[in-house]
Amino acid sequence: MGFVQATVEDDGSSLVADIAWVISPKWQEQGIASEAAQAMVTWLRSHGVHRFTAHIHPHHRASMKVAQNQALHATPSKRDGETRWKSQQP
């Protein structure tokens, strides 16, 4: 079906996870990415991660919805043509 992943770093004051998800086109539009991302975020929170980022292409509306479902918000920051999304400070 696909996968979720997180790269966790200590920024000196807290743990921050850059999260991502990839779902096969055959399985898209069924809420799988949001459900998998939520399970991963819940697990990460239980292990001390409370700040999250993601990088999403500005035309990828489905991924934007997944990010919104994880309480991430778009920022003006861009990297490699993708918009940086982030969670609110805890």
LOSE-935744 format. One line per field, with one value per atom (N, C-alpha, C): atom name; x, z, y. Coordinates in pm, whole numbers, plus 50000, padded with zeros to 5 digits. Layout:
! LOSE-935744
at = (CA:...)
x = (X:...)
z = (Z:...)
y = (Y:...)
***
This chain:
! LOSE-935744
at = (N:CA:C:N:CA:C:N:CA:C:N:CA:C:N:CA:C:N:CA:C:N:CA:C:N:CA:C:N:CA:C:N:CA:C:N:CA:C:N:CA:C:N:CA:C:N:CA:C:N:CA:C:N:CA:C:N:CA:C:N:CA:C:N:CA:C:N:CA:C:N:CA:C:N:CA:C:N:CA:C:N:CA:C:N:CA:C:N:CA:C:N:CA:C:N:CA:C:N:CA:C:N:CA:C:N:CA:C:N:CA:C:N:CA:C:N:CA:C:N:CA:C:N:CA:C:N:CA:C:N:CA:C:N:CA:C:N:CA:C:N:CA:C:N:CA:C:N:CA:C:N:CA:C:N:CA:C:N:CA:C:N:CA:C:N:CA:C:N:CA:C:N:CA:C:N:CA:C:N:CA:C:N:CA:C:N:CA:C:N:CA:C:N:CA:C:N:CA:C:N:CA:C:N:CA:C:N:CA:C:N:CA:C:N:CA:C:N:CA:C:N:CA:C:N:CA:C:N:CA:C:N:CA:C:N:CA:C:N:CA:C:N:CA:C:N:CA:C:N:CA:C:N:CA:C:N:CA:C:N:CA:C:N:CA:C:N:CA:C:N:CA:C:N:CA:C:N:CA:C:N:CA:C:N:CA:C:N:CA:C:N:CA:C:N:CA:C:N:CA:C:N:CA:C:N:CA:C:N:CA:C:N:CA:C)
x = (50081:50000:50085:50185:50268:50341:50386:50460:50453:50484:50506:50647:50707:50841:50859:50955:50988:51139:51193:51332:51330:51381:51373:51509:51506:51628:51604:51710:51708:51759:51674:51716:51782:51811:51876:51778:51650:51550:51439:51422:51318:51342:51268:51275:51177:51223:51142:51143:51025:51016:50971:51049:51007:50937:50807:50728:50693:50670:50635:50549:50478:50392:50388:50378:50364:50264:50161:50058:50046:50042:50026:49897:49899:49778:49655:49676:49564:49490:49561:49504:49475:49495:49473:49324:49297:49161:49074:49138:49065:49096:49176:49211:49327:49390:49498:49617:49656:49771:49745:49626:49594:49594:49538:49533:49674:49754:49891:49974:49961:50035:49992:49863:49815:49870:49875:49931:50079:50152:50294:50311:50235:50245:50212:50110:50073:50189:50249:50362:50479:50509:50619:50594:50472:50439:50463:50427:50446:50594:50680:50825:50896:50822:50884:50895:50839:50843:50713:50728:50609:50605:50704:50703:50722:50646:50646:50655:50721:50727:50701:50664:50649:50679:50717:50745:50658:50573:50468:50471:50462:50456:50330:50341:50227:50103:50112:49995:49941:49999:49958:49853:49730:49620:49594:49606:49581:49680:49807:49906:49883:49834:49801:49692:49595:49486:49541:49632:49694:49766:49841:49913:49815:49707:49607:49546:49527:49471:49566:49694:49793:49819:49733:49743:49868:49913:50024:49967:50043:50003:50114:50074:50171:50244:50372:50453:50498:50553:50605:50736:50796:50926:50912:51009:51013:51149:51149:51273:51253:51340:51332:51193:51132:51001:50884:50911:50803:50783:50660:50625:50650:50709:50731:50604:50556:50443:50497:50433:50480:50366:50388:50291:50312:50213:50225:50320:50382:50471:50386:50440:50364:50345)
z = (50000:50000:50000:50086:50099:50231:50271:50396:50452:50580:50646:50701:50719:50776:50854:50945:51024:51042:51024:51056:51179:51290:51418:51451:51488:51527:51657:51732:51852:51812:51822:51780:51894:52002:52116:52228:52195:52299:52300:52189:52182:52062:52057:51943:51836:51712:51598:51496:51444:51343:51210:51106:50970:50919:50892:50856:50708:50656:50515:50499:50386:50356:50205:50164:50023:50017:49935:49918:49770:49737:49598:49541:49415:49356:49369:49365:49379:49512:49615:49750:49795:49709:49748:49760:49825:49846:49932:50023:50117:50263:50282:50418:50478:50399:50451:50494:50415:50450:50580:50595:50718:50839:50823:50934:50972:50872:50900:50961:50906:50961:51105:51133:51270:51366:51324:51410:51438:51336:51354:51446:51426:51509:51655:51676:51812:51877:51802:51855:51886:51794:51817:51939:51955:52073:52201:52200:52319:52349:52253:52271:52277:52311:52340:52226:52109:51997:52001:52000:52009:51902:51814:51702:51573:51471:51345:51226:51122:50995:50883:50768:50645:50529:50416:50296:50184:50129:50035:49911:49796:49669:49671:49624:49634:49554:49467:49392:49441:49546:49594:49705:49662:49757:49853:49807:49896:50013:49984:50092:50184:50130:50214:50314:50269:50356:50466:50429:50528:50633:50589:50681:50772:50716:50797:50901:50862:50956:51072:51055:51162:51234:51210:51272:51228:51105:51048:50967:50958:50885:50789:50671:50571:50621:50586:50619:50487:50492:50370:50322:50405:50373:50264:50172:50062:50063:50019:50002:49883:49786:49665:49601:49601:49539:49623:49744:49830:49946:49989:50102:50232:50327:50460:50541:50597:50688:50827:50930:51066:51164:51277:51386:51469:51548:51641:51753:51815:51929:52040:52109:52218:52335)
y = (49880:50000:50126:50129:50247:50247:50365:50374:50515:50524:50653:50649:50765:50769:50897:50893:51012:51018:51135:51163:51251:51200:51269:51330:51457:51529:51604:51622:51704:51842:51944:52078:52157:52089:52153:52183:52194:52219:52115:52044:51941:51851:51742:51652:51699:51698:51741:51628:51592:51487:51547:51521:51554:51429:51440:51323:51323:51202:51186:51062:51055:50941:50922:50797:50762:50648:50665:50562:50531:50404:50361:50420:50464:50521:50431:50301:50206:50222:50267:50275:50418:50515:50655:50687:50798:50852:50763:50688:50604:50639:50745:50786:50709:50623:50539:50623:50721:50806:50881:50937:51009:50917:50798:50703:50656:50625:50580:50692:50812:50926:50954:50945:50968:50864:50738:50634:50662:50705:50735:50856:50961:51082:51048:50967:50926:50850:50758:50681:50774:50866:50959:51046:51094:51175:51096:50968:50884:50861:50894:50879:51014:51119:51247:51347:51315:51409:51492:51623:51708:51817:51819:51914:51835:51875:51801:51895:51849:51921:51821:51875:51796:51890:51836:51915:51863:51951:51909:51996:51931:52005:52093:52217:52310:52269:52170:52126:51991:51936:51804:51820:51843:51870:51755:51631:51517:51517:51544:51549:51667:51777:51892:51853:51776:51731:51639:51549:51461:51546:51646:51735:51809:51860:51930:51835:51710:51612:51584:51617:51601:51733:51832:51965:52040:52016:52092:52208:52315:52436:52477:52521:52565:52689:52697:52815:52879:52998:53060:52996:52912:52852:52746:52746:52648:52578:52451:52376:52282:52294:52211:52217:52335:52353:52309:52259:52214:52311:52323:52408:52334:52405:52347:52365:52257:52258:52228:52284:52256:52257:52192:52193:52319:52352:52463:52423:52518:52489:52427:52326:52264:52359)
***
